[in-house]
Amino acid sequence: MPATPAWPPKSLPRLYVATPLGAGVNVMLDAAQANYLGNVLRLKEGDRLLLFDGMSGEWLAAIAEAGKKRMMLLVGEPTRAQEVVPDLWLAFAPVKKGRVDWLVEKAVELGVARLLPVITQRTIVDRLNLDRMRAHIIEAAEQCGRTALADIEEAVKLDGFLKARDPARALYFADESGGEPAATTFKPGPALILVGPEGGFTPGEASAIRAAPNAFPISLGPRILRAETAALGAVAAWMTGAGDWQ
Ligand code: SAM
């Protein structure tokens, strides 16, 4: 008995649109998206694709009108409900451009809800192009099947971050100088993982973080990991113990 083909077909292209979606809604794509569907994927009128708006789940749509630089889509039936995003935020000291793009992309794939760039004393990169980060967030969500977009905040200095932080959200501080094993320290509930820069936190910064309310230093094993590796390792451990990988 041949297997029932998956619905919607996994092969359908998937696009994020800022227009609130619903059955019967018309969506005018921007020039870049119209070019991508029309000239890169060579889709034509009647062809179908999947859309999400970050709020109302995923929808099936069809190309209603296809012009050289514009494309109008007609939204049909819902195909998936809005995902329940695990309540995990990732605060990270920015690393070099290519690597921070990779970190953002992978954090979205792993299911992180919010990204918080934190400038520490040894942070080399102190400015982040948020528009470029948002483009990476959208692309990663389109590719990994997410229906929600991770939020990303403006970069803040560590002391401002510690002052503004809501102590009800547990702060898991990746400390290469020693902490409790991550897997046994993570508890269900709102969580925030903090990872340092390539040069690590200064002793003063480390003690200020350790002194913060509801903060837990975690170890990610005996090896010194690169900052982006440590961030993703910690996120994966949290997803396993307290997230949606259980
Ligand atoms: N300062 C360190 C050094 O040069 O010896 C290295 C810092 S490490 C490259 C960057 C960040 O990753 C650290 O600040 C920490 O947050 C995290 N990290 C790396 N390895 C870790 C480990 N084994 N346990 C916990 N956190 C780790």
Boltz pocket constraint, residues with backbone or C-beta under 6 A from the ligand:
constraints:
  - pocket:
      binder: B
      contacts: [[A, 173], [A, 174], [A, 175], [A, 176], [A, 177], [A, 194], [A, 195], [A, 196], [A, 197], [A, 198], [A, 199], [A, 200], [A, 201], [A, 218], [A, 219], [A, 220], [A, 221], [A, 222], [A, 223], [A, 224], [A, 225], [A, 226], [A, 227], [A, 230], [A, 231]]
      max_distance: 6.0
